[in-house]
Amino acid sequence: MKPVVTQQTSRRYKGRMLIGLLICCVGVVSLVGSEDKLFGAGAFVVGLGVYFAGRFGAWWSNG
């Protein structure tokens, strides 16, 4: 029997996804606890963009 080889997602993409999630969390906390809703909404949208860019990069490089 041959051993099964699995591909590992690069740390670069995992780091981007983590940073995106952290920015999203900052955005949500800012939306709930601050009077300036524009900053929170912007941070949330930017965080989602960074997260999905990391997901897309991981998909693109690993298939």
C-alpha positions in Angstrom: 0.0 0.0 0.0 1.2 3.5 -0.9 1.1 6.2 1.8 -1.5 8.9 1.3 0.0 12.3 0.6 -2.0 15.4 1.6 -1.2 19.0 0.6 -0.8 21.5 3.4 -2.1 25.0 3.0 0.7 27.5 3.2 1.2 29.5 6.4 1.0 32.7 4.3 -2.6 32.0 3.4 -3.5 30.9 6.9 -2.0 34.1 8.2 -4.0 36.2 5.8 -7.2 34.4 6.9 -6.3 34.9 10.6 -5.6 38.6 10.0 -8.9 39.0 8.2 -10.8 37.4 11.0 -9.2 39.6 13.5 -10.1 42.7 11.5 -13.6 41.4 11.3 -13.8 41.0 15.1 -12.5 44.5 15.6 -15.2 45.7 13.2 -18.0 43.9 15.1 -16.8 45.1 18.5 -16.6 48.7 17.1 -20.1 48.4 15.6 -21.5 47.2 18.9 -19.6 49.4 21.3 -18.9 52.7 19.5 -20.8 55.6 18.3 -18.8 55.7 15.0 -20.6 52.9 13.0 -18.8 53.8 9.8 -15.4 52.6 11.1 -16.8 49.4 12.4 -18.6 48.6 9.1 -15.5 49.5 7.1 -13.3 47.3 9.3 -15.7 44.4 8.9 -15.9 44.7 5.1 -12.1 45.0 4.9 -11.6 42.0 7.2 -14.0 40.0 5.0 -12.0 41.0 1.9 -8.7 40.0 3.5 -10.1 36.7 4.7 -11.6 35.8 1.3 -8.4 36.8 -0.4 -6.5 34.4 1.8 -9.1 31.6 1.0 -8.9 32.3 -2.7 -5.1 32.2 -2.6 -5.1 28.9 -0.7 -7.6 27.5 -3.3 -5.6 28.9 -6.2 -2.3 27.4 -5.1 -3.6 24.0 -3.8 -6.7 23.5 -6.0 
